[in-house]
Amino acid sequence: MNRHKTIDIHAHILPEEAMRQLQKAAPSLALQLKSIDERSGVLEIAGVTQKPFPREAWDLEMRLQDMDKSNVDIQLLSNTPQTFLYDQEASLGAACAEIQNDQIASLVRKHPDRFMGLATLPMQAPERAAQELRRAMDSLGLLGFHLASNIQGRNLDDPDLAPVWEAAQTLGAFVLVHPFKVAAGERLKSYYLKNLIGNPLDTTIAAASLIFGGVIERYPAISFCFAHGGGFVPYQAGRFIHGWNVRPEPKQFLGHGPAESLGRMYYDTILHSDATLKFLIDSVGASHVLLGSDYPFDMGYYDGVRQVRSLSIPESDQGLILGDTAKALLEKASPGRDKEK
């Protein structure tokens, strides 16, 4: 039987050449990679310290070996969240985005059978972000962009972001929404709760903002995918629908109710539980669940291919999750898409 290629749509990277160029172009970020050993280092950038910073984030040989071990044929590469840099001045943020996008595109060109890529954008400057998205997709061959769950505390339905959504709609972009600088941080300092609860919480806020702000409804050509199984959205989707039916506030910008927007959303598989992943698949359908790993961070899940193949679901559904749906969505976003059909 001809096995379809598996595609991991949630995999981060910070290439060594990108680090060198960021150090040169943006010394104010004080980017350092230090205390390096066989498995990890410590990344410092713009006042953020990531410890440990896995070696696989920059070591390409280790990455390819891990992909083979995990039966992942292709990774959709995105920047590491530490390098969103939305708090930097617009010109600096744009320059840093260009460097990272150029480097991800270079890796894709060198390894077209193993990698595809997403851009990062200077979202603090929406017009420049839209311009960089057009360059990244039309000139570099990237397939969309990696987006933080908030822009310096602003939700993703902020009207100022319209230029980005308009460009993404025209391009048919794939958008991976990832938590960063999460809400309720003061209450989540203990027990690693900023990640355990804060990450899925902020993803939920991002998704709800895009739904009730009417963004998903207005821009149907954008493929929105939400990290870590969509946070709490699949479990509370019924509450969203009920609230729209009985309250005036959710109707302000959403004309047709949340069910239609919910039906357009995609979710990765990173739930660390067979039962919870099965609930997600049963709730949203296998065609809206995409293989993800959060590679190479310690809160990732690297046995996703085996996990999906072990579930009691039809083989055709396994194929959708492991790569068939991602392939279709990413082909829609690829250069030359208007020439197809």
Secondary structure, DSSP 8 states (H G I E B T S, - for coil): ------EEEEEEE--HHHHHHHHHH-GGG--EEES--SSEEEEEETTEEEEEEEGGGT-HHHHHHHHHHTT--EEEEEE-GGG--TTS-HHHHHHHHHHHHHHHHHHHHH-TTTEEE-B---TTSHHHHHHHHHHHHHTS---EEEEESSBTTB-TT-GGGHHHHHHHHHHT-EEEEE--S-TTGGGG-STTHHHHTHHHHHHHHHHHHHHHTTHHHH-TTSEEEESGGGTTHHHHHHHHHHHHHH-SGGGSS-SS-HHHHHTT-EEE---S-HHHHHHHHHHH-GGGEE----BTSTT--S-HHHHHHHSSS-HHHHHIIIIIHHHHHHHHTSTTGGG--
